[in-house]
Structure formats: structure tokens, C-alpha cells
Amino acid sequence: METNDQGKNEKTFNNFGKKIDDFMVELNEAGERLQKEFHLKYEELKVSAEKMRNDAENKERWREVEASLKKAGDELSNAFKAAFKKKEDPK
């Protein structure tokens, strides 16, 4: 009877060990998948951050262009006013 019980227990522990081994394999595979997914998302975030940085720089550059164009427009307006201003008659 003891040998029979001992054989049963060995078989149970053997099956349990196989299940733990299978679980560890699945766990390692899941870890690898998650790591790949993490790296992919990280690269996507880096690209997005670079795009946002470029957009911000472009916006600042366009603000400078807009300010320069406004200043040039004001100067051109003043030049036209000066060129076409009626001369006042000194009386």
C-alpha cells in the first residue's frame, strides 16, 4: 500500500513539476512579448516627442517670421505715407 501511495505522490509531484515548467516557459514568453511591446511603444513615444519638439520650433520660427513681416509691413506703410503725403503749403 505504501509503495502504491508513494508512486501516486511521485506521479502527482512529477505532473506538478511539469506544470510549473510549462508555466515558467509561458511566463518567459509573455515577458519577452511584453518587452518587445514596451520597446515598440517607447520608440513610438520617442518619435512623437521629436515631432512635438519640431512642431514647437516651427511655431516659434513662424512667430518670428510673422513679427518680421508685420514690422516690414509697418515700415512699408510708413514709407508709402511719407511718399504720398501731401505737402503742406507754408502760408
Contacts in CASP RR format, 6 or more apart in sequence:
PFRMAT RR
TARGET T0000
AUTHOR 0000-0000-0000
METHOD contacts of the structure
MODEL  1
METNDQGKNEKTFNNFGKKIDDFMVELNEAGERLQKEFHLKYEELKVSAE
KMRNDAENKERWREVEASLKKAGDELSNAFKAAFKKKEDPK
END
